[in-house]
Amino acid sequence: MCRKIGNIFVLGSGFSASCGLPTQAGLFKALINQADPKDVPRLRNMLKLFFPHIDETADSYPPFEQFLSLLTASLDLSSDEEGSLAMFPREQQEKVRQYCLRQLRMVLVDRSESYRKNESAIQKFVRCLKTGDTIITFNWDVLIEQALRHAKKNFGFFSHADITLLKLHGSLGWYLLKDIDRDKLLEFDKFDETLGALKPEHLNSLLDVPSLPYIVTPEHQKRPSERRAMRPIWEQAYDRLGRAAREEGSKVVVVGYSLPPEDFDARLLMRMGIGACGDDKKMLHIIDPDTEVKARYSSCITSNIKFYQGRFTGDELPKILAEDS
């Protein structure tokens, strides 16, 4: 018998930004600023290749996911040693990708330190969670699992816990079992022994792990159903959004997720899940500082929206959850 579904929380980079992490729009700038000076020219050259009209003097960079998605797509299209870009051989592209992932890990770990020292929005968020709730997050950082453990919440990365955490784009704390010492991992036995999550004692030393973490980028070529390890996670997300849309007492709350136009899979997930009951019956609660986000959801997902403009603080949730469905 299925447990009654609780509330669904959909989290994007705006959620982690409440703890001092950069949003997707600010991540590339942070990566460039913290990069080794000798590596910056190579990064800038590839940035110019994918975004030829970018004006770096205006301190304006593209969302990091877009850059990484284009780089990943380029590698996917490369079938020979030269690769699809004559001026950037495949080997060099792969080196840039690996460098970016390591820099990404360094930036996010460095910026995450503040969460442990201060009363944060994430800690307020965790206190609002109840048995049966589901967190669907597109964030790579490990702030949410650290906060859940700190609050002694019983959570799991699949469905065998009081609170379910579904990380649809992977995590800085996830690794392929073939790439890392299994003694450091909590194994996902539901994922055909493909992936593992670092044990809690290793999450504070991510920079010491030599292997690259398992993260997913929303490049157009991405097909979650074809990624053996991620398919059960996406299926759970579809199922839970659909059940929440049909049940009276469940709320769907989106925090800081802008529904990027390039992530077709996420858009389909949200539309098919929220639209499962038809006629836009389920209200979607959205917390975001950008009113364009409201317009995007209204156009692509549902018109039944209650929008809370502003940066997430954690103080909004008790009122939202107390409202009648």
C-alpha positions, 0 to 999 in steps of 0.5 A: 500500500502506497504511503499518503503523499505529502508536500512536494518541494522543487528546488533550483539554484535560487534555493541554494543561493539563500545560503550564499552559493552562486545561482546558475547565472553567477556560477561561471563568473565565480568559477573564472574568478577562482580559477588558476590564472594560467587556466583562464585563457583556455576557459575564455577561448572556449567560452568565446567559441560557444558564446561569440558575442559575449561581453566580458567587460560588462561582467556578464556570463552565461549560465554555467549549465548552458556552457557545460551543456554545449561542451558535453554536446560537443563531446557527444558529437565527436567521433574521432580524435580531432572532435567536432571543433577543429580548433579544440581537439577532443582531448582538449575539450575533455580536459576543459570539461574535467577542469570545469567539474573540479572547479565547480566542486571547489566553488560550491564547497568553498561557498557552502561553509557559511551554512554551517555557521549561521541560522540559514534558510535551508535549516528553516526549510528542513524544520518544515518537512514532514513524513511523506514529503518529497524534495525534487532538486536540480542542484548539485551541491550537498547542502540539503543532505547535510542540513537533513542529517544535521536535523536528524531527519530520516531521508533517503535518495529513493523512497524508503524513508520518511522524506524522499530526496530526488536529485535529478541532475546528480550530485557533487556527493555521488560517484560511479561505483567503478570510480571510487573506493566503495568503503566511502559510499552508501550504495544505491542497491535500487540503481543496479549498483551503478551509483553511490553517495558518499557517507556523511563523514566524507561530505566535508572533504569533497575536495579530497576525492580524486574522482569526478562527481556524477552530475547531469547537465541539461544538454538537449541530447540528454535523455534521462530514460537512457541513463541507467542510473538516473531513470529510477529517480526521474520516474519517482519524480513523475510519480510523486508530482502526479500523485500530489496533483491529484491529492487534496492535501498536498502542496507543490512549492517551487523555490528558486527554480527558473525552469530554464528553456534548454531543460526540456526534460524538466519542463516535461516533468513539471507539465506532465506532473502538475497537469496530471489532474487536468484543468490546472486544478492544482495550485503551484506555489512559486518563490522567486525574485524574478517575475519572468519566472512566473510568466514562464511557468504560466506559459509552459506549466499551469496558470494556477499560480500563487507567486511570492516575489523575493529571495527565499528566506525560509520564513515564507513556508509556514504560511504557505503550508498552512493555507488551504489547498 
